[in-house]
Amino acid sequence: MDKIYIYPDHPDESRFIKLILDYMETPQYLRKYLFKRRKELKFAGVLPPLRTPNHPTESRASMLKKGDVREGVVLTKSGGEFMVDVGVDRHLKAFGRAPSIGGRAIIRITETAPELKGVFIGDSEVEDYWGFDVHVSERRLGEIALDEKFELTIATSRLGTDIRKIDAELASKLNEVRSIFIAFGSPRKGLKEILSGEGLTIDEAFHYTLNMVPEQGCESVRTEEAIYSTLAILNLLCSQ
């Protein structure tokens, strides 16, 4: 999951959802720099932590190795050198093309002693999964789904085809494409209802409409639960 698109709904809570997702995606040690105290984040401490590679738990500089990649915030600049907080007990001296002071950056460690040093790199240079970008879309759901940049589009719905009936077909499709768009309904409306308000049917907008939690035993599945379930199933199918 590289990008999350939040499409317009009523009432519009997209900015709040983006704030929460951005907060979750940011490594814990950088949040004090990148987020101000605000009431919307009062209960952010109950959010489940991510254990993606850009959320390391090591806080000792002595344990870092040459070649390690960390995220940091640029604190100061002196000539062509930048001091960066990368979440350990010593600041790192970084070189290269940096964001402005207070900006977030990715650094590859080049030296650990006697000084901690590194170079700025782009996210395309990171081999591991490095989190997600969150976008509040100005386009409606149907417009996003019909964007030609997506080679495969999947709508999730309890009214869709049971995933178990087409798992082999879908596994083959997943391994043929590079860009996939997966859509989830809102707490108030399913995708079919949302698209109907845009003058589209779900079959017109998506290649597949799938029930990813068959025999769910309840009227609806929470969006966050549907996301976990769907990504787990698709990840399994991609490995086949």
C-alpha positions in Angstrom: 0.0 0.0 0.0 1.9 3.1 -1.3 -0.9 5.6 -1.5 -4.2 6.2 0.4 -6.8 8.3 -1.4 -9.6 9.8 0.7 -12.5 10.7 -1.5 -15.2 13.3 -0.6 -18.1 12.3 1.5 -20.8 14.0 3.5 -20.1 15.2 6.1 -16.6 15.8 4.9 -14.2 14.3 7.4 -11.3 13.9 4.9 -9.0 16.4 6.6 -9.4 14.7 10.0 -8.8 11.2 8.5 -5.7 12.5 6.7 -4.4 14.0 9.9 -4.8 10.7 11.8 -3.2 8.6 9.0 -0.3 11.0 8.6 0.3 10.9 12.4 0.3 7.1 12.3 2.7 6.9 9.4 5.2 9.3 11.0 7.9 7.6 13.1 7.2 8.2 16.8 10.4 10.1 17.4 9.6 12.7 14.7 6.0 13.5 15.8 7.2 16.1 18.3 8.7 18.1 15.4 6.0 17.6 12.8 2.7 17.8 14.7 1.6 20.6 17.0 -0.6 19.9 20.0 -4.2 19.9 18.9 -7.4 18.5 20.2 -7.9 16.1 17.3 -4.9 14.2 18.4 -5.9 14.0 22.1 -6.5 10.3 22.0 -3.8 9.4 19.3 -2.0 7.4 21.9 -4.5 4.6 21.6 -3.7 4.1 17.9 -1.9 0.9 17.0 1.8 1.5 16.3 3.2 0.6 12.9 6.2 -1.7 12.7 7.1 -0.9 9.2 10.9 -0.4 8.5 10.6 3.4 8.8 9.4 2.9 12.4 12.6 1.5 14.0 12.7 0.9 17.8 16.4 1.1 18.2 17.3 4.4 20.0 21.1 3.9 20.5 23.5 5.3 18.0 26.0 2.7 19.0 23.8 0.0 17.5 23.5 1.7 14.0 25.4 0.2 11.1 26.8 1.6 7.9 24.1 1.3 5.3 21.2 1.5 7.7 18.4 3.9 6.6 16.6 6.2 9.1 14.1 9.0 8.8 14.9 12.3 10.5 14.1 16.0 10.8 16.7 18.6 9.8 17.6 20.7 12.8 20.3 23.1 11.6 22.5 23.9 8.6 26.1 25.0 8.6 27.7 25.4 5.1 27.0 22.1 3.4 26.4 20.1 6.6 23.1 19.5 8.2 22.4 18.3 11.8 19.5 15.8 11.8 17.6 14.0 14.6 17.2 10.4 13.5 15.7 9.1 16.7 18.9 8.0 18.5 20.9 9.5 21.4 23.2 11.5 19.1 22.4 13.8 16.3 23.6 12.8 12.8 25.6 15.0 10.4 24.1 14.7 6.9 25.3 15.8 3.5 23.6 16.2 0.1 20.3 17.7 -1.0 18.3 18.4 2.1 14.8 19.7 2.8 14.4 23.0 4.6 15.1 23.3 8.3 12.3 21.4 10.1 11.7 19.2 7.1 11.5 15.4 7.1 14.2 13.4 5.2 15.5 9.9 4.6 19.1 9.3 5.4 21.5 6.4 4.7 24.1 6.0 7.4 27.7 6.3 6.0 29.7 6.4 9.2 29.0 5.6 12.8 32.3 6.5 14.5 33.8 8.8 15.6 30.9 10.8 14.3 27.5 9.7 13.1 27.2 10.7 9.5 24.9 10.0 6.5 23.6 11.2 3.2 20.2 12.2 2.1 18.4 9.8 -0.3 15.1 9.7 -2.0 12.4 7.2 -1.2 12.9 5.5 -4.5 16.4 4.5 -3.3 15.0 2.6 -0.3 14.6 -1.1 -0.9 12.2 -1.8 2.0 8.6 -0.8 2.2 8.7 2.8 3.5 5.2 3.7 4.5 2.4 5.4 2.6 1.4 8.8 1.3 -2.1 10.2 2.1 -4.0 12.3 -0.4 -7.3 14.1 0.0 -8.8 13.7 -3.5 -10.7 16.5 -5.2 -12.1 13.9 -7.5 -15.0 11.7 -6.7 -14.7 7.9 -6.3 -15.8 7.0 -9.8 -13.2 9.4 -11.3 -10.4 7.9 -9.3 -11.4 4.3 -10.1 -11.6 5.0 -13.9 -8.2 6.6 -14.0 -6.2 4.7 -16.6 -3.1 4.6 -14.4 -4.7 1.8 -12.4 -4.3 -1.5 -14.2 -6.6 -3.4 -11.8 -9.4 -1.9 -9.7 -11.2 -3.8 -6.9 -14.3 -2.7 -5.0 -15.0 -4.3 -1.7 -18.6 -5.1 -0.7 -20.5 -7.8 1.2 -22.7 -7.9 -1.9 -19.7 -8.8 -4.1 -18.4 -12.1 -5.4 -17.1 -14.4 -2.7 -13.3 -14.2 -2.9 -13.0 -17.9 -2.5 -14.8 -18.5 -5.8 -12.2 -16.6 -7.9 -9.1 -16.7 -5.8 -7.1 -18.5 -8.6 -8.2 -16.0 -11.3 -7.4 -13.0 -9.1 -4.0 -14.4 -8.1 -3.1 -14.6 -11.8 -4.3 -11.0 -12.4 -2.4 -9.6 -9.4 0.8 -11.0 -10.6 0.4 -9.5 -14.1 -0.2 -5.9 -13.0 1.9 -3.2 -11.2 -0.8 -0.7 -10.2 -3.9 -1.7 -8.2 -6.7 0.4 -6.8 -8.7 -1.0 -3.9 -11.8 0.9 -2.7 -13.6 0.7 0.6 -17.0 2.2 1.5 -17.7 4.8 4.2 -19.2 4.1 7.6 -22.5 5.4 6.2 -22.6 4.2 2.6 -21.4 1.3 0.6 -19.5 1.7 -2.7 -22.6 0.8 -4.7 -24.6 3.6 -3.1 -21.8 6.1 -3.4 -21.3 5.4 -7.1 -25.1 5.5 -7.7 -25.0 9.2 -6.6 -22.3 9.8 -9.2 -24.4 8.2 -12.0 -22.3 5.1 -12.2 -22.8 1.4 -11.5 -20.1 -0.5 -9.5 -19.5 -2.7 -12.6 -18.8 0.3 -14.7 -16.2 1.7 -12.3 -14.4 -1.4 -11.2 -13.0 -4.6 -12.7 -14.0 -6.7 -9.7 -16.5 -6.3 -6.9 -15.4 -8.8 -4.1 -16.7 -9.9 -0.7 -13.3 -10.2 1.1 -14.9 -11.3 4.4 -17.5 -13.9 3.4 -19.8 -15.3 6.1 -19.0 -12.2 8.2 -21.9 -12.8 10.5 -22.7 -9.1 11.0 -24.3 -6.4 9.0 -21.1 -4.6 8.1 -17.4 -4.8 8.8 -15.5 -1.8 10.1 -13.4 -0.1 7.4 -10.1 -0.7 9.3 -11.0 -4.3 9.7 -11.9 -4.6 6.0 -8.5 -3.0 5.1 -6.5 -5.5 7.2 -8.5 -8.5 5.9 -8.3 -7.4 2.2 -4.6 -6.6 2.2 -3.8 -9.9 4.0 -5.7 -11.9 1.4 -4.2 -10.0 -1.6 -0.7 -10.4 -0.1 -1.3 -14.1 0.1 -2.6 -14.3 -3.5 0.4 -12.3 -4.8 2.8 -14.9 -3.3 1.1 -17.8 -5.2 
